[in-house]
């Protein structure tokens, strides 16, 4: 189903919540881990989702992925692991956007109930994005007991980038799903699937769920499409990733809590740090002109050295500026 609607403003605001699974102990349980921000507690539930080494492959360049990911093998019953949001979603007159990367693992349809899996937003009414039990292996959207399938087929080892939009109103709360939208572009004018006649009311938890083998990465929750499909390391917005963008990152390095893309914040976590540099390095050479996403080969092993030199240069300039100032010389799918 494809539904057209008005686009939101493309302004970038702060993320509400973010977890890129940057946890230590690869192979250990996700249960009990509580990194990222915007959550009131740690992951809690079935002890069958483990921390996996590294991020999933980016399904849509140039989507920035850092940290690790989480993976669960096929299971003999329904399962889930949840995390509660610090502030529930659902204020009337607002929209919430949720993005994540998801990938089938192992053998498709293995596990209970035809091996369904998905990410769920839980509250007064559950919203699930994933592969259902009787969906013909297609991804779909479920709100309550209503379902809308997409044409995207689940393939083992092939990640997908999912973005949900929920419009909270006085009456029904339309829900729209975009499958593999272009990061850094404007919000699509048509949804891949939608359910627009149901009342969601509020959402207060995020859940990884289902007995099928699956992996997840990069959960972002924000108030605009740009928040959750970040504009990457084209910090100056000129359509490519180059040395000018590195210069902006250097200037903004160390900004914490309220950084924007223009400051050098590539992963939209509000900070300008080494992780943003690594995203810039991975994307160096990208041409982001609409319809012409291209890239040069990844940089080689000199990345850590370049990062060190860039940070050192930024720190030296900051110290020089401080000295000048002190001297007075500067002013369910189941």
C-alpha positions in Angstrom: 0.0 0.0 0.0 1.3 3.5 -0.8 -0.2 6.5 0.8 0.7 10.2 0.0 0.6 12.9 2.7 2.2 16.2 3.5 5.9 16.3 4.3 7.3 17.4 7.6 9.9 20.2 7.9 13.4 18.9 7.2 14.8 20.7 10.2 17.1 18.6 12.4 16.2 18.5 16.1 17.7 16.5 19.0 17.0 12.8 19.2 14.6 11.6 21.8 16.3 8.2 22.2 19.2 6.4 20.6 20.9 3.0 21.1 23.6 1.8 18.7 24.4 -1.3 20.9 28.0 -0.1 21.6 28.3 -2.6 24.4 31.3 -4.7 25.5 31.3 -8.4 25.8 30.6 -9.6 22.3 28.6 -12.8 22.5 27.1 -12.0 25.9 23.5 -11.3 26.7 21.9 -8.0 25.8 19.8 -8.4 28.9 21.0 -5.9 31.6 22.8 -3.5 29.2 21.6 0.1 29.2 23.7 2.3 27.0 22.6 5.1 24.6 20.2 7.7 25.9 16.5 8.5 26.2 15.6 5.3 28.1 14.5 4.8 31.7 16.0 1.4 32.2 18.2 -1.3 30.7 17.2 -4.0 28.2 15.1 -6.6 30.1 13.4 -9.9 29.1 14.4 -13.1 27.3 18.1 -13.8 27.6 18.3 -15.0 24.0 19.5 -11.8 22.3 23.3 -11.5 22.3 25.7 -8.6 21.5 27.2 -9.2 18.0 30.5 -7.9 16.9 30.3 -4.7 14.8 27.5 -3.0 13.1 25.3 -4.6 10.4 26.2 -3.7 6.9 24.6 -0.4 5.9 21.6 -1.3 3.8 21.4 2.2 2.3 24.5 4.4 1.8 25.4 6.7 3.4 23.6 5.6 6.6 26.0 6.0 9.5 26.3 2.9 11.6 28.7 2.6 14.5 29.0 0.5 17.7 27.9 -3.1 17.6 24.6 -4.9 16.8 22.4 -7.5 18.5 21.5 -10.9 17.3 19.2 -13.8 18.2 19.0 -17.3 16.8 15.8 -19.2 16.0 13.7 -19.9 19.2 11.1 -22.4 20.2 8.5 -19.9 21.3 7.6 -16.2 21.2 10.1 -14.1 23.0 11.0 -10.4 23.5 13.3 -8.1 25.2 12.1 -4.6 26.1 13.4 -1.1 27.0 11.2 1.6 28.5 11.4 5.2 27.2 12.2 8.0 29.6 9.3 10.0 28.2 6.4 8.2 26.5 5.5 9.1 22.9 1.9 10.3 22.3 1.4 14.0 22.8 -1.5 15.1 20.6 -0.4 17.3 17.7 3.1 15.8 17.5 4.8 13.2 15.3 7.3 10.6 16.4 9.8 9.0 14.0 11.6 5.7 14.8 14.3 4.1 12.7 16.3 0.9 12.9 18.2 -1.6 10.9 16.9 -5.2 10.8 18.2 -8.4 9.2 17.1 -12.1 9.1 19.6 -14.6 10.5 20.2 -18.3 10.2 17.4 -20.1 8.2 14.3 -18.2 7.2 11.1 -19.5 8.8 13.0 -21.5 11.4 11.7 -21.2 14.9 8.2 -21.2 16.3 5.2 -19.8 14.4 7.0 -19.8 11.1 10.0 -17.9 12.5 8.4 -14.4 12.5 10.4 -11.5 13.9 10.3 -7.7 14.3 10.8 -4.6 16.3 7.7 -3.6 18.3 6.7 -0.3 19.9 4.5 -1.1 22.8 2.0 1.0 24.8 -1.8 1.1 24.6 -1.6 -0.5 21.1 1.4 -2.4 19.8 3.1 -1.4 16.5 5.3 -4.0 14.9 7.5 -3.9 11.9 9.0 -7.2 10.7 8.3 -10.5 8.9 5.0 -12.1 9.9 4.0 -15.8 10.2 1.8 -15.8 7.1 3.2 -12.9 5.1 4.9 -14.9 2.4 8.2 -13.7 3.9 7.4 -10.1 3.1 8.0 -7.3 5.6 5.0 -5.6 6.9 3.5 -3.2 9.4 1.0 -4.2 12.1 -1.0 -1.9 14.4 -3.1 -3.8 16.9 -4.5 -6.6 14.8 -4.5 -4.8 11.4 -1.7 -5.5 9.0 -0.3 -3.9 5.8 2.3 -5.8 3.8 5.1 -4.3 1.7 6.7 -5.8 -1.4 10.1 -6.1 0.3 11.1 -9.8 0.8 13.1 -10.8 3.9 16.4 -12.4 2.8 18.8 -14.0 5.2 21.9 -11.8 5.7 20.3 -8.8 3.9 19.6 -5.8 6.2 16.8 -3.4 5.7 16.5 0.2 7.0 13.1 0.9 8.4 11.6 4.3 9.4 8.2 4.6 11.1 6.2 7.8 11.5 3.4 8.1 14.0 1.1 11.2 13.9 -0.6 11.6 17.2 -4.0 13.3 16.9 -7.2 13.8 19.0 -8.7 10.9 17.1 -7.0 8.1 15.1 -3.2 8.1 14.9 -1.9 7.3 11.4 1.2 5.1 11.1 3.5 5.2 8.1 6.4 2.8 7.2 9.2 3.7 4.8 11.4 0.8 3.7 15.0 1.7 2.8 14.5 5.4 2.4 17.4 7.6 1.4 19.3 8.9 4.5 20.1 12.6 4.2 17.3 13.2 1.8 13.9 14.8 2.3 11.1 12.7 3.8 9.5 10.5 1.1 6.1 11.8 -0.1 4.7 8.3 -0.2 4.8 5.5 2.4 5.7 1.9 1.6 2.9 0.8 3.9 0.5 2.6 6.2 -2.4 2.0 8.6 -4.3 5.3 9.1 -7.6 4.4 10.8 -6.4 3.2 14.2 -5.8 4.8 17.5 -2.3 4.3 18.9 -2.7 6.6 21.9 0.8 6.3 23.4 4.1 4.3 23.1 6.3 3.8 26.1 8.5 0.7 25.3 10.7 -0.6 22.5 10.9 -4.4 22.1 12.9 -6.8 19.9 10.6 -9.7 19.5 9.7 -12.9 17.7 11.1 -16.5 17.5 12.8 -16.1 14.1 16.6 -15.6 13.8 17.1 -11.9 13.5 19.6 -9.1 14.1 19.0 -5.4 14.9 21.1 -2.2 14.9 20.9 1.6 15.3 17.6 2.4 17.0 16.9 6.1 16.7 13.8 8.0 17.9 13.2 11.6 17.0 10.6 14.2 16.0 11.6 14.6 12.4 12.6 12.3 9.5 16.0 14.0 9.5 16.6 13.0 13.1 16.3 9.3 12.4 17.7 9.2 8.8 20.6 11.5 9.5 22.2 13.7 6.9 25.5 11.9 7.4 28.9 13.6 7.3 28.1 16.2 4.6 28.3 18.8 7.4 28.3 21.8 5.1 25.3 20.5 3.0 27.0 21.0 -0.4 26.2 17.5 -1.7 29.5 15.7 -1.1 31.7 14.5 1.7 35.2 16.1 1.5 37.9 18.0 3.4 35.6 21.0 4.0 33.4 18.7 6.1 36.4 17.5 8.1 37.2 21.2 8.8 33.8 21.7 10.3 34.2 18.5 12.4 37.6 19.8 13.7 36.0 23.1 14.7 33.1 21.4 16.5 35.2 18.6 18.1 34.3 18.3 21.7 30.9 19.9 21.5 28.6 17.9 23.8 24.9 17.6 24.2 23.5 20.1 21.6 25.6 19.6 18.5 24.0 19.6 15.0 25.2 18.3 11.7 26.7 21.7 11.0 28.9 21.2 14.0 30.2 17.9 12.8 27.7 15.5 14.4 27.3 12.7 11.9 25.4 10.2 14.0 22.9 12.7 15.4 23.7 11.9 19.1 24.2 15.6 20.0 28.0 15.2 20.4 31.0 15.8 18.1 33.6 13.1 18.8 35.7 10.4 17.3 32.8 8.4 16.2 31.7 11.2 13.9 35.1 11.3 12.4 35.0 7.6 11.7 31.7 8.1 9.9 33.3 10.9 7.9 36.2 8.7 7.0 34.0 5.9 5.9 31.9 8.2 3.7 34.8 10.4 2.4 34.2 10.8 -1.4 30.5 10.3 -1.3 28.5 12.3 -3.9 25.1 12.9 -2.2 23.5 14.7 -5.2 19.9 13.2 -5.3 19.9 10.1 -7.5 23.7 9.9 -7.7 24.8 8.3 -4.4 28.4 7.2 -5.2 31.5 6.5 -3.2 35.2 6.0 -3.5 36.9 3.0 -1.9 37.0 3.0 1.9 40.1 4.6 3.4 42.9 2.2 4.5 44.6 1.6 7.8 45.7 5.2 8.2 42.3 6.1 9.7 43.4 5.9 13.4 46.4 8.0 12.6 44.4 10.6 10.7 41.9 10.7 13.5 44.7 11.3 16.0 46.1 14.1 14.0 42.7 15.7 13.4 41.9 15.6 17.2 45.4 16.9 18.1 45.0 19.8 15.6 41.6 20.6 17.0 42.9 20.5 20.6 45.9 22.7 19.8 43.7 25.3 18.2 41.4 25.3 21.2 44.4 25.7 23.6 45.8 28.4 21.5 42.5 30.2 21.6 42.3 29.8 25.3 45.8 31.3 25.8 45.0 34.2 23.6 41.9 34.9 25.6 43.8 34.8 28.9 46.4 37.1 27.5 43.8 39.6 26.5 44.5 39.2 22.8 41.1 37.7 21.8 37.7 38.7 22.3 3.5 -8.5 16.2 3.2 -9.7 12.9 2.5 -13.1 14.3 
